[in-house]
Amino acid sequence: MQFVHPTRFAYASQPNDSFHQDMLRGFTHKLNNLLGVIQGFSSLGLMDDNLSPSTAEGLEHIQVATADILRLGERVRGAAGCASPHLQSLDLGNYMRLMQSALEEPFHNGNVPFEIELETELPSIRVDPTRFREVLIEVLTNAADAAREHGGAVLLTICELQADEPANRCVELRVQNDGPALPGGPLERAFDPFQSGKAGHVGLGLTIAAMLCLQMGLEIGLATEAGSTVVRLRCPIA
């Protein structure tokens, strides 16, 4: 497979760009406050026993949309580098066992077959555990959605890649989902924001994953061919 890599998110690695970070952090804070008001008053409205069914349904839609906006704000704020990453040594074997239920959730929800093949005695990797979790969630959720649309399955394989130079050793994670190749056009555009062709999707999953990988010094790549799409993560050895 020929992998492509995102090239347009260099701004996410500029920790000194405090103006934009402060602006985004302040914006999401104010937005959350306003959404809290909307959510609170819609909850009060739903407590009225005399509501018509159509009014109650409308208020429930408001609550769902408000919760979705709050979650989206948290995803974007983390990816935009509003806080510096805390890189540390991570035992990937233990980490995957602890995170297994969270990682499997998108597949249980969509009834998509999911399998993990984890090489034994993996070396520790150097990542920010919280950001690394978000990368995995974004990539796996994206794969689960794609596989569900075409009745496919998803396989996550994790192994160590050897190299001539010790400094170039890494652990590779591959997320492969069954389904048709991605639509035509430059494959790199899959990392651009709001590019999803799936109904009801914002189109930020791979964008956020790419930005978080850049902050941690991870390599993320994407390849596709008939019957399979693969997202590859390469993590430096601690």
Backbone hydrogen bonds in HBPLUS format (Angstrom, degrees):
<---DONOR---> <-ACCEPTOR-->    atom                        ^
c    i                          cat <-CA-CA->   ^        H-A-AA   ^      H-
h    n   atom  resd res      DA  || num        DHA   H-A  angle D-A-AA Bond
n    s   type  num  typ     dist DA aas  dist angle  dist       angle   num
A0004-VAL N   A0222-LEU O   2.84 MM 218  5.29 158.3  1.88 141.8 146.5     1
A0222-LEU N   A0004-VAL O   2.82 MM 218  5.29 151.2  1.90 146.7 156.6     2
A0012-ALA N   A0009-PHE O   3.02 MM   3  5.68 151.4  2.11 116.7 124.2     3
A0013-SER N   A0010-ALA O   3.00 MM   3  5.63 164.3  2.02 119.3 124.4     4
A0014-GLN N   A0011-TYR O   3.28 MM   3  5.50 163.8  2.31 115.3 114.8     5
A0017-ASP N   A0014-GLN O   3.16 MM   3  5.74 169.8  2.18 120.7 123.4     6
A0018-SER N   A0016-ASN O   2.73 MM   2  5.30 137.8  1.91 104.5  91.6     7
A0021-GLN N   A0017-ASP O   3.40 MM   4  6.64 161.8  2.44 147.8 153.0     8
A0022-ASP N   A0018-SER O   2.78 MM   4  5.79 165.6  1.80 151.7 155.8     9
A0023-MET N   A0019-PHE O   2.89 MM   4  6.06 154.1  1.95 146.8 154.8    10
A0024-LEU N   A0020-HIS O   2.95 MM   4  6.10 162.1  1.99 145.5 149.9    11
A0025-ARG N   A0021-GLN O   2.85 MM   4  6.00 162.2  1.88 150.2 156.0    12
A0026-GLY N   A0022-ASP O   2.86 MM   4  5.94 161.1  1.90 145.2 150.7    13
A0027-PHE N   A0023-MET O   2.85 MM   4  5.97 153.6  1.92 143.8 151.9    14
A0028-THR N   A0024-LEU O   2.95 MM   4  6.13 168.1  1.97 153.6 155.6    15
A0029-HIS N   A0025-ARG O   3.08 MM   4  6.22 149.5  2.17 140.8 149.5    16
A0030-LYS N   A0026-GLY O   2.99 MM   4  6.24 166.5  2.01 152.7 155.1    17
A0031-LEU N   A0027-PHE O   2.84 MM   4  6.02 159.6  1.88 150.6 157.4    18
A0032-ASN N   A0028-THR O   2.86 MM   4  5.95 156.0  1.91 142.3 148.4    19
A0033-ASN N   A0029-HIS O   3.08 MM   4  6.39 150.3  2.17 144.4 152.3    20
A0034-LEU N   A0030-LYS O   3.06 MM   4  6.40 160.1  2.10 151.9 156.2    21
A0035-LEU N   A0031-LEU O   2.86 MM   4  6.10 161.4  1.90 153.8 159.6    22
A0036-GLY N   A0032-ASN O   2.85 MM   4  5.98 143.1  1.99 140.9 150.8    23
A0037-VAL N   A0033-ASN O   3.20 MM   4  6.57 145.7  2.32 141.7 149.6    24
A0037-VAL N   A0034-LEU O   3.13 MM   3  5.20 121.4  2.49  94.8 108.7    25
A0038-ILE N   A0034-LEU O   3.10 MM   4  6.50 161.0  2.14 149.9 154.4    26
A0039-GLN N   A0035-LEU O   2.81 MM   4  6.00 163.6  1.83 151.0 155.9    27
A0040-GLY N   A0036-GLY O   2.86 MM   4  5.93 154.1  1.92 141.9 149.3    28
A0041-PHE N   A0037-VAL O   2.97 MM   4  6.18 169.6  1.98 157.7 159.0    29
A0042-SER N   A0038-ILE O   3.01 MM   4  6.09 154.2  2.08 146.0 153.5    30
A0043-SER N   A0039-GLN O   3.02 MM   4  6.16 147.0  2.13 139.7 148.4    31
A0044-LEU N   A0040-GLY O   3.01 MM   4  6.36 152.5  2.08 144.8 152.4    32
A0045-GLY N   A0041-PHE O   2.94 MM   4  6.16 154.1  2.01 142.8 149.9    33
A0046-LEU N   A0042-SER O   3.06 MM   4  6.29 148.4  2.16 141.6 149.1    34
A0047-MET N   A0044-LEU O   3.08 MM   3  5.28 148.3  2.18 102.9 112.6    35
A0048-ASP N   A0045-GLY O   3.13 MM   3  5.67 166.3  2.15 115.5 119.7    36
A0051-LEU N   A0048-ASP O   3.42 MM   3  5.86 161.5  2.46 116.8 116.2    37
A0056-ALA N   A0052-SER O   3.00 MM   4  6.26 165.0  2.03 160.8 165.1    38
A0057-GLU N   A0053-PRO O   2.95 MM   4  6.11 156.6  2.00 145.9 152.4    39
A0058-GLY N   A0054-SER O   2.99 MM   4  6.20 153.1  2.06 141.7 148.9    40
A0059-LEU N   A0055-THR O   3.00 MM   4  6.30 157.0  2.06 151.6 156.9    41
A0060-GLU N   A0056-ALA O   3.00 MM   4  6.24 151.1  2.09 146.3 154.3    42
A0061-HIS N   A0057-GLU O   3.00 MM   4  6.30 151.7  2.08 147.2 154.5    43
A0062-ILE N   A0058-GLY O   3.06 MM   4  6.37 148.9  2.16 142.7 151.2    44
A0063-GLN N   A0059-LEU O   3.03 MM   4  6.35 153.0  2.11 145.1 151.6    45
A0064-VAL N   A0060-GLU O   3.04 MM   4  6.32 160.7  2.08 151.0 155.5    46
A0065-ALA N   A0061-HIS O   2.94 MM   4  6.11 166.8  1.96 151.8 155.6    47
A0066-THR N   A0062-ILE O   2.92 MM   4  6.04 155.2  1.98 146.3 153.4    48
A0067-ALA N   A0063-GLN O   3.03 MM   4  6.24 161.2  2.07 148.2 152.6    49
A0068-ASP N   A0064-VAL O   2.99 MM   4  6.25 153.2  2.06 147.1 154.9    50
A0069-ILE N   A0065-ALA O   2.99 MM   4  6.25 153.6  2.06 147.9 154.4    51
A0070-LEU N   A0066-THR O   3.02 MM   4  6.30 159.3  2.07 150.9 156.3    52
A0071-ARG N   A0067-ALA O   3.08 MM   4  6.32 159.4  2.12 148.2 153.0    53
A0072-LEU N   A0068-ASP O   2.95 MM   4  6.15 156.9  2.00 146.6 153.4    54
A0073-GLY N   A0069-ILE O   2.91 MM   4  6.12 155.8  1.97 150.5 156.5    55
A0074-GLU N   A0070-LEU O   3.19 MM   4  6.48 152.8  2.27 144.5 150.7    56
A0075-ARG N   A0071-ARG O   3.08 MM   4  6.38 156.0  2.14 149.1 155.4    57
A0076-VAL N   A0072-LEU O   3.01 MM   4  6.24 166.7  2.02 156.2 158.8    58
A0077-ARG N   A0073-GLY O   2.94 MM   4  5.99 160.3  1.98 146.8 152.8    59
A0078-GLY N   A0074-GLU O   3.19 MM   4  6.26 162.1  2.22 144.7 148.6    60
A0079-ALA N   A0075-ARG O   3.21 MM   4  6.40 159.2  2.26 145.2 150.9    61
A0080-ALA N   A0076-VAL O   2.96 MM   4  6.03 139.4  2.13 147.5 157.9    62
A0081-GLY N   A0078-GLY O   3.47 MM   3  5.87 167.2  2.49 109.4 111.8    63
A0088-GLN N   A0127-VAL O   2.85 MM  39  5.62 154.0  1.92 137.0 140.2    64
A0127-VAL N   A0088-GLN O   3.11 MM  39  5.62 148.7  2.21 159.0 151.5    65
A0090-LEU N   A0125-ILE O   2.77 MM  35  5.27 147.1  1.87 153.0 163.2    66
A0125-ILE N   A0090-LEU O   2.98 MM  35  5.27 155.5  2.04 145.1 144.7    67
A0095-TYR N   A0091-ASP O   2.97 MM   4  6.09 162.3  2.00 154.1 159.8    68
A0096-MET N   A0092-LEU O   2.89 MM   4  5.94 161.5  1.92 149.0 152.3    69
A0097-ARG N   A0093-GLY O   3.26 MM   4  6.50 153.0  2.34 142.5 149.6    70
A0098-LEU N   A0094-ASN O   2.99 MM   4  6.26 158.0  2.03 153.2 159.0    71
A0099-MET N   A0095-TYR O   2.92 MM   4  6.07 147.3  2.02 147.0 156.6    72
A0100-GLN N   A0096-MET O   2.98 MM   4  5.65 109.3  2.49 136.5 149.4    73
A0103-LEU N   A0099-MET O   2.95 MM   4  6.12 160.2  1.98 162.2 168.8    74
A0104-GLU N   A0100-GLN O   2.92 MM   4  6.06 143.6  2.05 148.7 158.6    75
A0105-GLU N   A0102-ALA O   3.38 MM   3  5.32 148.5  2.49  95.5 104.2    76
A0107-PHE N   A0104-GLU O   3.03 MM   3  5.44 129.8  2.29 110.4 123.8    77
A0108-HIS N   A0104-GLU O   3.01 MM   4  6.31 155.1  2.08 157.8 165.8    78
A0109-ASN N   A0105-GLU O   2.96 MM   4  6.11 168.2  1.97 160.9 163.8    79
A0110-GLY N   A0106-PRO O   3.25 MM   4  6.26 144.1  2.38 128.3 136.7    80
A0111-ASN N   A0107-PHE O   2.80 MM   4  5.60 106.3  2.35 135.0 150.9    81
A0112-VAL N   A0107-PHE O   2.88 MM   5  4.77 161.2  1.92 137.1 142.9    82
A0111-ASN N   A0108-HIS O   3.30 MM   3  4.98 156.3  2.35  95.2 102.2    83
A0154-VAL N   A0113-PRO O   2.97 MM  41  6.34 157.2  2.03 151.5 158.4    84
A0115-GLU N   A0154-VAL O   3.10 MM  39  6.59 148.2  2.21 150.4 160.1    85
A0156-LEU N   A0115-GLU O   2.86 MM  41  6.22 167.7  1.87 163.6 167.8    86
A0117-GLU N   A0156-LEU O   2.77 MM  39  6.17 163.9  1.79 161.1 165.9    87
A0158-ILE N   A0117-GLU O   2.88 MM  41  6.28 153.2  1.95 169.2 169.2    88
A0119-GLU N   A0158-ILE O   2.98 MM  39  6.03 160.0  2.02 156.2 162.8    89
A0238-ALA N   A0124-SER O   2.95 MM 114  5.57 172.7  1.96 126.4 128.4    90
A0126-ARG N   A0236-PRO O   3.04 MM 110  5.93 154.3  2.11 155.1 157.7    91
A0132-PHE N   A0128-ASP O   2.77 MM   4  5.86 161.8  1.81 165.6 171.9    92
A0133-ARG N   A0129-PRO O   3.00 MM   4  6.12 154.0  2.06 141.1 147.1    93
A0134-GLU N   A0130-THR O   3.14 MM   4  6.47 155.7  2.21 143.8 150.0    94
A0135-VAL N   A0131-ARG O   2.92 MM   4  6.27 153.3  1.99 150.9 158.1    95
A0136-LEU N   A0132-PHE O   3.04 MM   4  6.35 167.0  2.06 154.1 156.4    96
A0137-ILE N   A0133-ARG O   2.90 MM   4  6.15 162.6  1.93 155.1 160.1    97
A0138-GLU N   A0134-GLU O   2.92 MM   4  6.07 165.6  1.94 150.8 154.5    98
A0139-VAL N   A0135-VAL O   2.97 MM   4  6.16 172.0  1.97 158.7 160.7    99
A0140-LEU N   A0136-LEU O   2.85 MM   4  5.87 167.3  1.87 152.4 156.7   100
A0141-THR N   A0137-ILE O   2.89 MM   4  5.82 158.1  1.94 145.3 152.0   101
A0142-ASN N   A0138-GLU O   3.06 MM   4  6.15 156.9  2.11 142.7 149.2   102
A0143-ALA N   A0139-VAL O   2.98 MM   4  6.24 155.7  2.04 145.3 152.1   103
A0144-ALA N   A0140-LEU O   2.82 MM   4  6.00 158.4  1.86 150.0 156.0   104
A0145-ASP N   A0141-THR O   3.01 MM   4  6.19 159.9  2.05 148.6 153.2   105
A0146-ALA N   A0142-ASN O   3.10 MM   4  6.34 160.7  2.14 146.4 151.5   106
A0147-ALA N   A0143-ALA O   2.89 MM   4  6.07 162.7  1.92 152.8 157.7   107
A0148-ARG N   A0144-ALA O   2.92 MM   4  5.99 157.2  1.98 146.9 153.4   108
A0149-GLU N   A0145-ASP O   3.24 MM   4  6.42 153.2  2.32 144.9 150.4   109
A0150-HIS N   A0147-ALA O   3.15 MM   3  5.44 139.2  2.32 103.6 114.3   110
A0152-GLY N   A0147-ALA O   2.75 MM   5  4.43 163.3  1.78 138.3 137.3   111
A0151-GLY N   A0148-ARG O   3.40 MM   3  5.08 171.8  2.41  99.8 102.2   112
A0178-ASP N   A0153-ALA O   3.03 MM  25  5.63 158.1  2.07 159.9 166.9   113
A0155-LEU N   A0176-GLN O   2.86 MM  21  5.24 157.8  1.91 149.8 157.2   114
A0176-GLN N   A0155-LEU O   2.91 MM  21  5.24 170.5  1.92 153.9 156.1   115
A0157-THR N   A0174-ARG O   2.96 MM  17  5.24 156.2  2.02 145.5 152.1   116
A0174-ARG N   A0157-THR O   2.87 MM  17  5.24 160.6  1.91 152.3 158.8   117
A0159-CYS N   A0172-GLU O   3.07 MM  13  5.57 158.7  2.12 152.6 158.8   118
A0172-GLU N   A0159-CYS O   2.80 MM  13  5.57 160.4  1.84 176.6 175.8   119
A0161-LEU N   A0170-CYS O   2.80 MM   9  5.50 176.3  1.80 163.2 164.5   120
A0170-CYS N   A0161-LEU O   3.43 MM   9  5.50 166.0  2.45 146.1 150.0   121
A0168-ASN N   A0165-GLU O   2.89 MM   3  5.44 154.4  1.95 118.3 126.3   122
A0169-ARG N   A0166-PRO O   3.21 MM   3  5.50 168.6  2.22 111.4 114.8   123
A0171-VAL N   A0235-CYS O   2.91 MM  64  5.19 158.6  1.96 148.6 154.3   124
A0235-CYS N   A0171-VAL O   2.83 MM  64  5.19 171.8  1.84 154.1 155.9   125
A0173-LEU N   A0233-LEU O   2.78 MM  60  5.02 160.6  1.82 149.0 155.8   126
A0233-LEU N   A0173-LEU O   2.80 MM  60  5.02 163.4  1.82 153.7 158.9   127
A0175-VAL N   A0231-VAL O   2.91 MM  56  5.21 167.9  1.93 154.7 158.7   128
A0231-VAL N   A0175-VAL O   2.94 MM  56  5.21 158.6  1.99 142.8 148.8   129
A0177-ASN N   A0229-THR O   2.97 MM  52  5.55 160.1  2.01 158.5 163.5   130
A0229-THR N   A0177-ASN O   3.10 MM  52  5.55 150.3  2.19 150.8 159.9   131
A0189-ARG N   A0186-PRO O   3.07 MM   3  5.74 154.4  2.14 115.3 121.9   132
A0190-ALA N   A0187-LEU O   2.98 MM   3  5.74 165.5  2.00 121.6 126.3   133
A0191-PHE N   A0188-GLU O   3.04 MM   3  5.89 166.4  2.06 123.2 126.8   134
A0192-ASP N   A0189-ARG O   2.97 MM   3  5.07 152.7  2.04 104.3 113.1   135
A0194-PHE N   A0203-GLY O   2.69 MM   9  4.08 132.2  1.91 124.9 132.4   136
A0201-HIS N   A0198-LYS O   3.28 MM   3  5.66 154.8  2.35 134.4 131.1   137
A0208-ILE N   A0204-LEU O   2.87 MM   4  5.93 170.7  1.88 159.9 161.0   138
A0209-ALA N   A0205-GLY O   3.05 MM   4  6.26 162.2  2.08 147.5 153.1   139
A0210-ALA N   A0206-LEU O   2.90 MM   4  5.98 157.5  1.95 143.3 149.0   140
A0211-MET N   A0207-THR O   3.04 MM   4  6.30 158.6  2.08 150.6 156.1   141
A0212-LEU N   A0208-ILE O   2.99 MM   4  6.18 162.5  2.02 154.6 158.9   142
A0213-CYS N   A0209-ALA O   2.96 MM   4  6.12 156.1  2.02 147.1 154.0   143
A0214-LEU N   A0210-ALA O   3.02 MM   4  6.22 157.0  2.08 145.8 151.7   144
A0215-GLN N   A0211-MET O   3.16 MM   4  6.42 153.0  2.23 143.3 149.8   145
A0216-MET N   A0212-LEU O   3.22 MM   4  6.51 141.1  2.38 142.5 152.0   146
A0216-MET N   A0213-CYS O   3.11 MM   3  5.22 127.9  2.39  98.1 111.5   147
A0217-GLY N   A0213-CYS O   2.94 MM   4  6.00 116.8  2.35 145.2 161.8   148
A0218-LEU N   A0213-CYS O   2.89 MM   5  4.74 161.8  1.93 142.7 141.3   149
A0217-GLY N   A0214-LEU O   3.32 MM   3  5.15 151.5  2.41  96.5 104.7   150
A0219-GLU N   A0234-ARG O   3.12 MM  15  5.07 167.6  2.13 143.0 146.4   151
A0234-ARG N   A0219-GLU O   2.85 MM  15  5.07 155.6  1.91 146.8 153.4   152
A0221-GLY N   A0232-ARG O   2.85 MM  11  5.02 151.3  1.93 143.3 151.2   153
A0232-ARG N   A0221-GLY O   2.81 MM  11  5.02 164.2  1.84 141.9 147.4   154
A0223-ALA N   A0230-VAL O   2.96 MM   7  5.32 156.4  2.02 154.7 160.5   155
A0230-VAL N   A0223-ALA O   2.86 MM   7  5.32 169.5  1.87 156.2 159.6   156
A0225-GLU N   A0228-SER O   2.97 MM   3  5.58 166.2  1.99 166.9 168.7   157
A0228-SER N   A0225-GLU O   2.97 MM   3  5.58 167.6  1.99 147.8 145.0   158
